[in-house]
Amino acid sequence: MKVFHGRADGAMSERRGETFSGTVWADPVMPATSGVTINTVFFAPGGRTYWHTHEQGQVLQVTAGKGWICLDGEEPQEIRQGDIVFIGPNERHWHGASAGSYMVHIATSIGKGTWQEEVAERDYPSGTAR
């Protein structure tokens, strides 16, 4: 058993950049332990991940705001506070805030993640999530 205590006083959030578009910040909740990583992620309006996959899947719990989740070959789907999303093993996808709202989610990633290219502007919904 391992206990991961909440954020220590004075701990800094991590600005994400290389595999994210826009302004995105993360607070690690649990470092990689037995192939599982948990992060709380804040996306400013329009902020989003690049295309990526997770070896054994990913679970997103949206805790605030509105955003989008998109599987390759499908239309983006709106997600909002209270939603839970399960992305299956090796499903190519991206997720992030809508253009008119921030979004915060807790991301539980299982297995190795593989980052790919930036989401093209034509593939990101330009309107705000309803």
C-alpha positions as CSV (number, residue, x, y, z in Angstrom):
1,M,0.0,0.0,0.0
2,K,1.1,3.5,-0.7
3,V,-0.4,6.8,0.5
4,F,-0.1,9.8,-1.7
5,H,-0.7,12.9,0.3
6,G,-2.4,16.0,-1.2
7,R,-0.5,18.8,-2.6
8,A,2.2,20.1,-0.3
9,D,2.2,23.8,0.7
10,G,4.1,25.8,-1.8
11,A,4.1,23.1,-4.5
12,M,4.0,24.5,-8.0
13,S,1.7,23.4,-10.7
14,E,3.4,22.1,-13.9
15,R,2.9,24.1,-17.1
16,R,2.4,21.6,-19.9
17,G,3.7,22.4,-23.3
18,E,5.3,19.9,-25.7
19,T,2.2,17.7,-26.1
20,F,-0.5,20.3,-25.5
21,S,-1.9,23.3,-27.4
22,G,-2.9,26.5,-25.6
23,T,-2.5,27.0,-21.8
24,V,-2.6,23.8,-19.8
25,W,-1.5,23.2,-16.2
26,A,-1.2,20.0,-14.2
27,D,-0.8,18.8,-10.7
28,P,0.5,15.3,-10.3
29,V,-1.7,13.4,-7.9
30,M,0.1,10.0,-8.1
31,P,3.3,9.4,-10.0
32,A,3.6,6.3,-12.1
33,T,2.9,3.4,-9.8
34,S,2.4,-0.1,-11.2
35,G,1.7,1.5,-14.6
36,V,-0.9,3.9,-13.3
37,T,-0.5,7.7,-13.3
38,I,-3.0,10.3,-12.0
39,N,-3.0,14.0,-12.7
40,T,-5.4,16.9,-12.1
41,V,-5.3,18.9,-15.3
42,F,-6.5,22.5,-15.9
43,F,-7.2,23.6,-19.5
44,A,-7.7,27.3,-20.2
45,P,-10.4,28.0,-22.9
46,G,-9.2,26.3,-26.2
47,G,-6.4,24.4,-24.4
48,R,-6.1,20.7,-25.4
49,T,-3.9,17.7,-25.7
50,Y,-2.2,16.4,-28.8
51,W,-3.5,13.2,-30.3
52,H,-2.4,10.3,-28.1
53,T,-3.1,6.7,-27.0
54,H,-2.7,4.8,-23.7
55,E,-1.5,1.3,-23.6
56,Q,-4.3,0.1,-21.3
57,G,-6.7,3.0,-21.5
58,Q,-7.5,6.2,-19.6
59,V,-10.3,7.5,-17.4
60,L,-11.2,11.2,-17.2
61,Q,-13.4,12.6,-14.5
62,V,-14.4,16.2,-15.4
63,T,-14.6,18.2,-12.2
64,A,-15.2,21.7,-13.6
65,G,-16.0,23.5,-16.8
66,K,-16.8,22.2,-20.3
67,G,-14.8,20.7,-23.0
68,W,-14.4,18.1,-25.8
69,I,-13.3,14.5,-26.2
70,C,-12.6,13.1,-29.6
71,L,-11.7,9.6,-30.9
72,D,-9.9,9.4,-34.2
73,G,-12.5,9.1,-37.0
74,E,-15.4,10.4,-34.9
75,E,-16.9,13.8,-34.2
76,P,-15.9,15.5,-31.0
77,Q,-18.3,15.0,-28.1
78,E,-19.0,17.6,-25.4
79,I,-18.0,16.8,-21.8
80,R,-18.8,18.8,-18.7
81,Q,-18.6,18.8,-15.0
82,G,-19.7,15.5,-13.5
83,D,-18.9,13.4,-16.7
84,I,-16.7,10.3,-16.6
85,V,-15.0,9.2,-19.8
86,F,-13.4,5.8,-20.4
87,I,-11.0,5.7,-23.3
88,G,-10.1,2.1,-24.2
89,P,-6.6,0.6,-24.7
90,N,-4.8,2.2,-27.7
91,E,-7.7,4.3,-28.8
92,R,-6.3,7.4,-30.5
93,H,-7.9,10.5,-29.0
94,W,-7.6,14.1,-27.7
95,H,-9.4,16.1,-25.0
96,G,-9.5,19.6,-23.8
97,A,-11.5,22.7,-23.0
98,S,-14.1,24.3,-25.2
99,A,-13.3,27.6,-26.8
100,G,-15.6,29.4,-24.3
101,S,-14.9,27.6,-21.1
102,Y,-12.0,26.3,-19.0
103,M,-12.1,22.6,-18.1
104,V,-10.5,20.7,-15.2
105,H,-10.3,16.9,-15.1
106,I,-8.7,14.2,-13.1
107,A,-6.9,11.9,-15.6
108,T,-6.1,8.3,-14.6
109,S,-3.7,6.9,-17.3
110,I,-3.1,3.2,-17.4
111,G,0.1,1.9,-19.1
112,K,2.4,3.8,-21.4
113,G,1.1,6.8,-23.2
114,T,2.2,7.5,-26.8
115,W,2.0,11.1,-27.9
116,Q,1.4,12.0,-31.5
117,E,0.8,15.2,-33.6
118,E,-1.0,18.4,-32.7
119,V,-4.8,18.5,-33.3
120,A,-5.4,20.4,-36.5
121,E,-7.5,23.6,-36.1
122,R,-10.0,22.1,-38.6
123,D,-10.6,19.2,-36.2
124,Y,-11.2,21.4,-33.1
125,P,-14.7,22.7,-32.7
126,S,-14.5,26.5,-33.1
127,G,-17.8,27.2,-31.3
128,T,-18.3,26.9,-27.6
129,A,-19.6,23.8,-26.0
130,R,-23.3,24.1,-25.5
